[in-house]
Every structure is written in structure tokens, then in C-alpha cells.
Amino acid sequence: MSNLDLQNTTFIISLRIDHLDRYHNAKSVLRFMNKHLNTNVYIYEVSDDGESRLDFLSDLNNLNIKIINQKYDGVFHRMHYLNVLLNQVNTPVVCNYDIDVVLLPETYLNAQTKILNKEWDILFPYEFGNAQNQIHRTYRRDLFEDHFNLQNIPSEHITTNHGSEFGHCVFINAEVYKKGGGENENFVSWGPEDKERAFRFRALGYNVGWMPKTNVWHFEHARGADSSNDNPYLQNNWSLFDRITKMTSAEMLQYYQSQQYIKQYDNFLYPE
């Protein structure tokens, strides 16, 4: 069976390998994508020495990979990294993609098609609610990588019915993503930038949706300050979220147009 054609989509991924789980996630997920898809993957990786930990990328011949490496400065500026990648995208569809999730192969294609057909401006490729299947940390990755088939993972290694609302991954019309302000770089590291993005684009009049009866699979992992409530910037992030969600659409647009970081990027919102 030939790989599915997702060449109209670019997956943008920011990551830091701060635990061995993260390495295994990146390897399993990117190799899964390489097995099933022909597509574009842009990666922004930070590490303590500025060197990549992804020593398997040269084997992924079905993925058009571009990677930026940067030395870690003590703070994971996730939204900035994603904006840098978004600014380089030249495909009509973008997928803001967490390195620890996978979808059924046909789900990727269905999501791309719905964006290309303008059914949705922004589409979360899973059902809103509890459609996350968590793959246990103890599940042997070599077994998964023998077949790269989500249906073959034994049920005892998966916990179902976890939350699936705003995170994991999201397919977006690239032009809309840029015009809507990209990622808000005032959110630092983790939370609740995914929820704010959905709220903002809806408030600005774009069509935001979810795919019914569709699951996302999440490889569980150790959690440090970049992906948990230990994030020292979390309280400030939530305060910012509360402030933005109280804005009218006009106030929100004015707020984004006033952000200095926007000026770094082509075709993002600019002050009038």
C-alpha cells in the first residue's frame, strides 16, 4: 500500500528531549508518519548544547524534513518556535503537531481534505470530549515499530476515554493561521495556549471544528516543567487567557495587532 499524499500539509513541531520518553516518542511518531504518509515536517528543536538528539531523521525518506536547532536558554519558548516554523510554511495547510500523538492514517488525509475544501478553517482531528487513547509508557516501542498499526496495540497497554479538547494536534488553513496572529508568544512554555487559540479564531469569525467519532492516540511520557503544572509561568499564562477571553472581537484584534513579536513574521497581523 502506497503512502497517503499529504504534501499539501506541513507539520510544525517544537520539541526538547528532556527525558528518554521524549526521544522514544519522537522516534515512534516520526517513523509512524514516514510509514504511512508523504508529507512535510518542520521541526524546531532546543537542547542543552544546541545539537540535535534526533539521530534517526536521515532514515525518514517519505518526509520532507527541515530542522532548526537552538541552544536551550532555560525557558521553552514553544509559541515562538512554532511561529518561526509557521513563517516558513508554503503549503496551504499547516498542522500544529505534538510529537507524542498519532492518528489513524486516513484521519490525517481526511483532515487535510476538509481544510483544502474549506469545510473548516481550523480542525481538531478527533472528537471533542474523551477521545484520547493513552498508550502506556511501559508499552514496548519495538513491538509497535514492527507493524506501526494502532489497531494492533493490545488493549491492556491502552487507557481510553481521556480528555480530547484543544491539544494534541490541529489542522489549520495556513493563510488563516497567519492572519489570525499565529501563536501568542506571551504564553510561555505550557498551558493554556491551545484553548486560547481555539477561542481566538472563533471570536475572529473563523470556522473551528472537531471530527466526530475519531480518536487520537497519545504516547504517555514523563512530565517536566515544560509540560505540566510545574511550569513557573503557568499562573501568568492563565491570567493572560482570562484577560483575552473577556475581550470583544474588536479588542482582541487590536490586542494582536499591537504585539511587537508579530512584526518578525511575513503575512502575520500588523498594526494598521
C-alpha positions in Angstrom: 0.0 0.0 0.0 1.4 3.4 -1.0 1.8 6.2 1.4 -1.0 8.8 1.7 -0.4 12.1 -0.1 -0.2 14.9 2.5 2.1 17.1 0.5 -0.3 20.0 0.8 0.3 19.9 4.6 3.3 21.0 6.7 3.5 19.6 10.2 5.2 22.1 12.6 6.7 20.6 15.7 8.6 22.2 18.6 10.5 19.9 21.0 13.1 19.4 23.6 14.4 15.9 24.5 14.4 16.4 28.3 13.7 12.7 29.1 14.3 9.4 27.3 10.5 9.2 26.9 10.6 12.2 24.6 13.2 10.6 22.4 11.2 7.4 22.1 8.1 9.4 21.3 9.8 11.4 18.6 11.2 8.3 17.0 8.0 6.3 17.1 5.8 9.1 15.9 8.0 10.3 13.1 8.7 6.8 11.9 4.9 6.1 12.0 4.3 9.2 9.8 7.1 8.1 7.5 5.5 4.6 7.2 2.1 6.0 6.2 2.4 9.5 4.8 4.3 11.6 2.2 4.4 15.0 3.8 6.4 17.9 5.1 7.7 18.1 8.7 9.3 21.3 10.1 11.0 20.8 13.5 12.3 23.4 16.0 14.5 21.5 18.5 16.2 23.0 21.5 18.8 21.2 23.5 21.4 22.0 26.2 24.2 22.2 23.6 22.3 23.2 20.6 22.8 19.9 18.9 20.0 17.6 17.6 19.1 14.4 19.5 17.1 13.1 16.6 19.7 10.7 15.2 17.2 8.8 13.0 15.9 11.5 10.7 18.1 10.5 7.7 16.1 7.2 7.5 12.7 9.0 7.0 12.7 9.3 3.2 9.0 9.9 2.9 9.1 13.1 5.0 10.5 16.4 3.7 12.2 17.4 6.9 13.5 20.8 7.8 15.0 21.3 11.3 16.2 24.3 13.3 18.4 23.6 16.3 19.0 26.1 19.1 20.7 26.0 22.5 18.3 25.9 25.4 18.3 29.1 27.4 16.3 27.7 30.4 12.9 28.5 29.1 10.9 26.6 26.4 9.5 29.3 24.2 7.2 27.0 22.4 4.9 29.6 20.8 7.9 31.5 19.4 9.4 28.3 17.9 6.1 27.5 16.2 5.7 31.0 14.8 9.2 30.8 13.3 8.2 27.5 11.6 4.8 28.8 10.5 6.5 31.8 8.9 8.5 29.4 6.6 5.5 27.2 5.6 4.4 27.5 1.9 1.8 24.7 1.8 -2.0 25.6 2.1 -2.4 23.5 5.2 -0.5 23.5 8.5 -0.7 21.0 11.3 0.5 22.3 14.7 1.6 18.9 16.0 2.7 17.5 19.3 5.5 15.0 19.0 3.7 12.4 21.2 0.5 11.8 19.2 -0.6 9.7 16.2 -3.8 9.3 14.3 -5.2 6.6 12.1 -3.6 7.2 8.6 -6.9 8.0 7.0 -7.6 10.7 9.6 -4.6 12.7 8.5 -5.9 12.7 4.9 -9.5 13.4 5.9 -8.4 16.4 7.9 -6.2 17.8 5.1 -9.1 17.4 2.6 -11.6 19.2 4.9 -9.2 22.2 5.2 -8.5 22.2 1.4 -12.2 22.1 0.7 -12.8 25.0 3.1 -15.2 23.0 5.2 -13.2 24.2 8.2 -10.6 26.9 8.8 -9.3 25.1 11.9 -10.0 21.4 12.5 -9.0 19.3 15.5 -8.8 15.7 14.1 -10.6 14.0 16.9 -13.9 14.1 18.7 -14.4 16.8 21.4 -14.6 15.2 24.8 -12.9 12.0 25.7 -11.5 10.5 22.5 -7.8 10.3 23.6 -6.3 6.8 23.9 -3.3 6.9 26.1 -0.6 4.4 25.3 1.2 3.4 28.5 4.8 4.3 29.0 5.6 0.6 29.6 4.5 -0.5 26.2 7.5 -1.7 24.2 8.1 0.6 21.3 9.9 -2.1 19.3 6.7 -4.0 19.2 4.8 -1.0 17.9 7.5 -0.2 15.3 7.3 -3.8 14.0 3.9 -3.0 12.5 3.1 0.7 13.0 -0.6 -0.3 13.3 -2.6 1.4 16.1 -5.2 -1.3 15.9 -2.6 -4.0 16.9 -1.7 -2.4 20.2 -3.0 -4.8 22.9 -5.9 -3.2 24.9 -4.1 -3.8 28.2 -1.5 -1.2 27.0 -4.1 1.5 26.3 -6.3 3.5 28.6 -9.2 5.0 26.7 -11.6 7.9 27.3 -9.1 10.6 28.3 -9.7 14.2 27.5 -9.5 15.4 23.9 -10.5 19.0 23.5 -7.8 21.5 22.3 -4.4 19.9 22.5 -2.6 17.1 20.6 -2.7 18.5 17.1 -4.7 20.8 15.0 -5.0 21.3 11.2 -5.3 24.9 10.1 -5.6 26.8 6.8 -2.1 28.3 6.6 -3.3 31.7 5.5 -5.9 31.9 8.2 -3.4 30.8 10.8 -1.1 33.7 9.9 -3.8 36.3 9.5 -5.3 35.3 12.9 -2.0 36.0 14.6 -0.3 32.6 14.7 0.7 31.6 18.2 0.6 34.1 21.1 4.2 34.4 22.3 3.1 35.9 25.6 2.2 32.4 26.6 5.4 30.8 27.9 6.0 27.1 27.7 2.9 25.1 28.6 -0.7 26.0 29.1 -3.4 27.1 28.1 -2.3 28.3 24.7 -4.2 25.5 22.8 -7.5 26.6 24.4 -6.8 30.3 23.7 -6.1 29.6 20.0 -9.5 27.9 19.5 -11.3 30.7 21.4 -9.5 33.4 19.5 -10.1 32.1 16.0 -13.8 31.5 16.7 -14.1 35.1 18.1 -12.4 36.4 14.9 -15.1 34.7 12.8 -13.3 31.6 11.6 -14.8 28.1 11.4 -13.4 25.9 14.2 -14.4 22.2 14.4 -13.7 18.7 15.6 -14.0 15.4 13.8 -16.8 13.2 15.3 -16.2 9.6 16.2 -12.5 10.0 15.7 -9.7 9.2 18.2 -6.2 10.4 18.9 -3.5 8.1 20.3 -1.1 9.7 22.9 2.2 8.1 23.9 2.4 8.8 27.7 5.6 10.3 29.0 7.4 11.8 32.0 6.5 15.4 32.5 8.8 18.2 33.4 8.2 21.9 33.8 7.7 22.3 30.0 4.6 20.1 30.1 3.0 20.2 33.5 1.7 22.3 36.3 5.3 22.8 37.4 5.7 25.4 34.7 6.7 28.6 36.6 4.9 30.7 34.1 1.6 28.9 34.3 -0.2 31.3 36.6 0.7 34.2 34.3 -0.4 32.1 31.3 -3.8 31.6 32.8 -4.1 35.3 33.7 -3.4 36.2 30.1 -6.0 33.6 29.0 -8.6 35.1 31.3 -7.9 38.6 30.0 -8.1 37.6 26.3 -11.4 35.7 26.7 -13.0 38.8 28.2 -12.2 40.9 25.1 -14.6 41.7 22.4 -13.6 40.6 18.9 -12.5 44.2 18.1 -10.5 44.4 21.3 -8.9 41.1 20.6 -7.9 42.1 17.1 -6.5 45.3 18.4 -4.5 43.4 21.0 -2.9 41.1 18.5 -2.1 43.9 16.1 -0.3 45.7 18.9 2.1 42.8 19.7 5.7 43.6 18.8 6.6 39.9 18.0 4.2 40.0 15.1 6.5 42.3 13.2 9.1 39.5 12.9 7.0 37.5 10.5 5.7 37.8 7.0 1.9 38.0 6.4 1.0 37.9 10.0 -1.2 40.6 11.5 0.4 44.0 11.5 -0.6 47.2 13.3 -2.6 49.4 10.9 
